[in-house]
Each structure stands twice: as structure tokens, then as C-alpha cells.
Amino acid sequence: MRVAVLYDGPDIVGFFPFERHKLGIGKPVAAGLTDAQGLVHAKGLDLDPRRLIKDCGLAVYEFDHLVAGQPLLSERHDRHPSPIIDLRDGYERYTGALKEHSGKTYKTTLAKSRKLEREAGRLRHDYAITDLAPLHTLLAWKTGQYRRTGRSDRFAQRWIVELVERLLAVQSDSFAGVLDMIYVDDEPVAGHFGLRTRTTLSGWFPAYDTRFAKYSPGLIHHLAMAERAAGSGIQMIDMGRGQKEYKDKLKTGELQVAEGRVARLSPAAGVHWMMRVPVRKTRATVLANPLLLKTADKALKTYGRLRTVLQG
């Protein structure tokens, strides 16, 4: 990891965190994990993106979650929605909006929550806990989800597990790791680990025990999380880029993040374009087409089932 410090005369006006890879290819720190990328900068900062990456010794800077309003952003970069839950007016106002725009989802989730209590036990929600045991339970669920859906298991990499553990240990007014879980009696059912500032909770790793899937535990958990988050001063939950049914059901609006690259004229940038850009555009085409997306998702899940069987 490297951080470039930007000056305007004697004044610091920005910080640019990045990783430098082979051939001078630059990426955001922990690319593949981060949902908000770019510079930390003074308002109104004007800069030449190509000059910036040149000064950083980069041929290319590639990103997939560049936040809106960045000086690195241009019209040619692809924009993607990042669904949010707006809690500025409190949880009751949010559920009022949910009843109006997604009333069936809200009523069904409450009904399933009551059914879960009748059939399995008393429902309990622990918010902003710091114990490692429930965190490891959550990560095990997430590993199972990755394998079932044919995705690569992030938590097979020890450094990612250690990163999450270290973030959970950070607890301050302006930044903290937030772990919350719902239980029936003392048995964990669903949970989430994310990061918060004073006013924003960033969604990161939600997961649930598939034995309780018929109760829609993910939706039950998200409503419980939104209520407790609002009560603790959180004004917005950013659920992150990605087309997921539960996000469409729970969202009240969207932010935007961008995908693309900033590149200088160089052989390395040319090689990078040939290796990455056609693949990215193909992926964007699949994601934008419901039929192609459904077919790709089915293929990945089939691969996931086969992989699970072969691995025993």
C-alpha cells in the first residue's frame, strides 16, 4: 500500500491511497473488497488524473467502486447504482416508506419473523458486538455461500480473515467495525459485518444459516439491523454495488459508483487494456441483460454444487 500526498503550495489538499502492481498497474487498496474507492480530498480540488498517476509511477489506475464527485471521474467511465437505506428521519419513517413502495415484502418479512419465533424459539438481536466467535460463524456461512454460488472464497485467504478481525477490534466514535447477529434462543440465524462512520453504515458481509432459509432470515436481519442502526445515530446504510433482490426490496434510493481506468500512453497501459477492458465490458453486458445474468448465475451455482461434491 502507498499513499500519495497532494499539495497546493504549502497546504495539503488530498491523499491518494493505492497499490502498485507489476508493469505499473495501480489499484485501490484491497481491490476486490473495497466498496468506496478514490482520493480523500479537499472540496473543489482540480487536478489532472494522468499527471497524478504519472507522479505515482503508474501506467494505469483501475477501479470498480469509484465514488461520485471524484476528480478521477470522467464521462467515459461506467456508472453503477449502489442501493441505500435512508434513515435520516428515523426507522419509523423508513418503514413507512417501505410499506408504501414494498409493502408486500415488509408484511411478509414480519409474518415470517413471527413464524420463526413460533417454530424455532425466541428471537434476539445483538447489535455492535465485538466477540470473535459469532464473527467466525458469520464468515463460515459466507464461505458456504461463495462455494454454493460458484464464487471464489475470499475467506480462504488468511489475510482477509485477519483484516476483518482487526477491523472488528477498532471501536471509536468516528470509525468502527460493526458485527450484529440475530438468534433464536441462543442459536445464530443471520448476521452482518460492516464498517461505520458517525453517520453511515457500509454493508459488507451479510450471511445466514441456510437451515432457516424458508423464513427469509436475511430480510428479518436487515430490518432489525436498520432499526438498531438508526437508534445509534446512523443516517444511511449503504448496501453496496451489486444487483441483489433483497437490495431492491429494502432500498429507498441509490448512490453511484464508477468502474473504469485512468491510463497514460504506454506499452503497459496497452497490455492492460487488452487483458482487462474486453472482459470488463463483457461482464457489464451480462449484468445488464436479465436473461444472460440468470443463465450465468445458474451456471455458477451448478459449478458450485459440483465443486462442493468433489471437495467432499
Disulfide bonds with the S-S distance in Angstrom:
none
